[in-house]
């Protein structure tokens, strides 16, 4: 599970051969959530509200890059790092 970005103690990861819809995983301490890239909806899990807000802000800024990484992951290609939220 490659980590593609890290910011404020939040780890963004994407798995190879994942099920649709296109999504990524966000981890913060003992919390985690799977977030759909197109809608930015939470598919599974839970993050503290403030952390979720940061993750969604980051994802909205990098949606195209997330979709590119999703495509790479589906074809087992190395994923590209995405700039963190600053």
N, C-alpha and C positions, 0 to 999 in steps of 0.2 A: 504494500500500500504506500505508494510514493506521497510524500508531503510536498505540495506544490506552493504553499505559502505559509508563513508564520507571522503573527502580529499580536501584540498585547496578550501573550499567553494562549492564543488561539492557534490551533493547527488545522490547516485545510488539506485534506487528503482526497485522492481519487484512486479507486481500485480498477484493476484490469478485468475485462469480461463481466462487467456489471449489467444488471437488468435495466431496461428502459423504465421510466423516462431518464434522460440525461440528468445526472445529479453529482453532487460532491458531498463529502462528509466533513463536518466541523467538530472539533474536539476542544473542550475547555475543562481542565480538571477531570472530574468524574462524569461530566456531562458530554453528550454527543447528539448530533442530529444529522440527518440526511436532507439536503436542500435541493429541490428541483431547479435546474439552471434557467429554464425559460420563464417560469412563473415566480421563482424565488419562494415557493411554498415549502413548508416543512413536510417532508414525506414520512419521517419517522424520527422519534427521539424528542429531546427537549434541551434547550439552552436557556440560561438565565436571560431575562428580557434585554438587559443592556448588551450582553454578548451577542444575542441574536441580532440586535440592531446594527452592531458593528459588522457582523458577518454579512448581513443583507446589503449594507452600504458598500462593502468591499465587492461583493458579487455583482452588484448593479454596475459598478465601474469596470468590471473585468469580464462581463458576460461573454463577449466574443472569444477571449482567451480561454475561458472555461470550456466553451464548446469545442475549441480546437484541441484542448487537452482530452476532452471526452472522446473525440474522434481518434486521437492517437492511442488512448487506452484501449479502445475497442479493437485496434489493429496491433496491439502489443508493441507499440513504439514507445521510446522514452518520452516522458512527459516534460513539459517546459515549466520552469518556475514562473510564478506570477508575482508581480510586485506586491508587497504588503500594504496595508492601510497605514498611512502615516499621520 
